[in-house]
Amino acid sequence: MTETWQAEIALTSDRWTQIPRADRNEGAAAWVEESLTGLREAWGEAWSDELDPTARTLLAHNLAEDLHPGTLAALLHWPVPAPAVSRVRVVLGGGEPIGADEWRQQGFDVDEYTGAALGPGLKCVGSRTGEVDGETVELLTGLFVFATQEASVMVVIEAGSPEVFGLTFAEMPLFLAELEVVGPDGTLFSAEPPPGLTTDPFDLWEDPSLV
């Protein structure tokens, strides 16, 4: 199904790296080196050559990792000059749309989201504890959900530390204002309003660390 849908993405800064969907094995080494060169140029003197090995490993890992079968696009966001990234995925789904109450039952704080090119949707933020380098840390996950009765598009910020997650989350209004998804017949995906929610304009820019 995803082969007939396309995500059209306008990257909002040079601190984004889009993970290719095709030829991921054959061109892996060249893509990793090209992406690493782009990071050095983006950060300039703020980037240290000592970071290269870790960043190279991180790029190769994300390229090789299997993604959800509905993934239309996957990107890495580098909010600081270090190998600390958020992975953002654009995922296509089908079936009945999941309502706000169902997301809340899964542990998410939910608000209506406006301002996206995809149309009105839901903003869902959740947290859990996890282990990183032997330490127990808080990990945040963000979902922006846009749906019709036939299909849905989710933009997922995968679980990360509050600091890195918060910086990526702050970029999302710009990212979502440009993101478009095109269906098999060339029609732009246009979400229907989520039922039972009222819009608060401050939801667009609130600090996720306060959620």
N, C-alpha and C positions, 0 to 999 in steps of 0.2 A: 504493500500500500504506500509506503513512504517513497517508493521510486517514482510515483506519479505526483507527489507533492514537493514543493520547493520552499525553503526558507530564504528570503532575501534580506541580507544583513548589511547594514552600513555601520562599520566599526567607528565608535565615537572617539577613539584615541589609538595611538600606536602601542598601547600597553595591553592590547588584546591579541591573542594568537588563535586563529581558527584551525581546528584539527581537521585534516582532510578526510573525506569519506571514501575515496577511491585510491587504489595503488598504495595502500598504507604499509605494505611490506616492502614492495620493490623500491619505493622512493623514500623509505623511512630515514636513512642516514642523512640524505641530502636535505630533507625537510627539517630535521632536528638542527642541523648546522645553520640553515637559512633562518630559522626561527631564533636561534641563539644570537646570530648576528643582528637581527632586528631588535632584540632586547638590549644589546649593548648600545646600539644607536639611539634607542628610545630613552635610555636612562643616562647616557653620556658618562660624565665623570662620577655620577652617583653609583654606577655599577662597578663592582670589583671583579677582576679576572679570577679571583679566588672562588667566586660563586659559580663559575662556568661548569665545573664537573657536576655539581648538584643540580643545576638548572638543566643540563643536558640529560641527566638521568630522569628528571621529572618530565621533560618533554617526551622522551622515548617511552616512558611508562604510560602516559596518557594516550599516546598514539597507538600503543599495542593493546590497550585495555578494550575489552568488548563492551559496547554500549547497549543501552536498552534498544530493542528492535524497532521501536517507534521513533528513534532519534532522527530528526531532520538535520540538525547541526549541533556541533559541540565546540566550545571555545574555552580558552584559559584566559583569566584576567590576572594581571600582575600589578597589584595596587601599590606595591613598594619595591624598591630596588633590591630584591632578594628572591630566592626560590621559595616564595610563599604565594600560592595561587588559589583562586576560586575557579572551579569548573562550572560552566554555565551550559545547560543543554536546552535545546528547543525540541519538544517532544510532541508528536501527534498521537491522539487517542480517538477512540470511537465509542459508540454506545451512548447511554443516557448520561447527561452531565452530572457531576458530583456537586451537590449543593453545599452552601456554607456550613450548615449544621453538621454535615458528614465530615468536613475537614476539621471542625472543632472537636468532634468526637475522636479524631485521630491525634489530638493534642496541639493543633495549630491555633494561633490567634488569627482571626480572619476579619478583613475589612474589604469594602468595595474598592476597586482600583479604576481610575479613569486616566486618560491621557495617552493611552497606547494606540498605535496605528491599527492594532488588531480589534479594537473596540473595547467596550466595558468588560471588566472582569473582576476576579478576586485576587487579593494579596494575602498570602498565608505564610506565617512565620512560626517555626517551631524550634525547640531546643531539646537536646539530650546530652547526657554525659558519655564521653568516650575516652579511650586511652591513646595518647600520643607520646612516643618515646618514653614509655613507662610511667607517664604522669596522667592522672585523671583530669580531663579538661571539659569545659562546656563547648558543645558544637551546635551551630545554628544552621538551619536549612530554610530557604525561601522558595516559595512557589508563586508564580503569577499564572492564573488559570483563566482561559478564555474559551467559551463554549457556545455551540449551537445544539440543536436537538440531534444532529447527525455526527458531529465531530468536535474535538476539543484540541486546543493547543496549550501546552504548559511550558513555561520558561522556568527552569529549575536551577537555583543556586545551590550546589551540593554542600553538604555539611562542612563547616570550617570553623576556625576559631572566631570569637566575636570581633576581634580587631580586623582580621582580613575580610571576614564576611561583611562587616559594616562598611568598609571602603568600597567593596564591590556593589553592595546594596545601594549605596549612594549614586552609583553610575546607572542604575537600572532605568530611571525615568528617561534619560537620554537614549539608552539602548532600545527601550520599548517604543519610544516615539518614532523610531525609524524601522523597526522590524515589521516585515510583511510576510505572509504565508500565502502561497498561490496553489490553488487546487488543480486537479487533473484537467479541468476544462479551461484553465487560465484565469479563473475568477479569483479575486482576492478574498481570503477568509475574512469574515466580518462577524464578530461575536454578538450574541444576544445579551441584553442586560441580565445580570444575575438577579433572581427574585429575592424579595424580602430584605434588601439592604438599602441603607441610605448612604449618600456620599459625604465624606468629610474631606475638604480640600487639604487639610494638614496631613492626611494619610499618605500623600504622595511623597513627602519629604521627611517624615519622622525618623528619628534615630533608632535603628533596629536594636541597639543595645539596651533601649529602654522598654522594649516589648516584653 
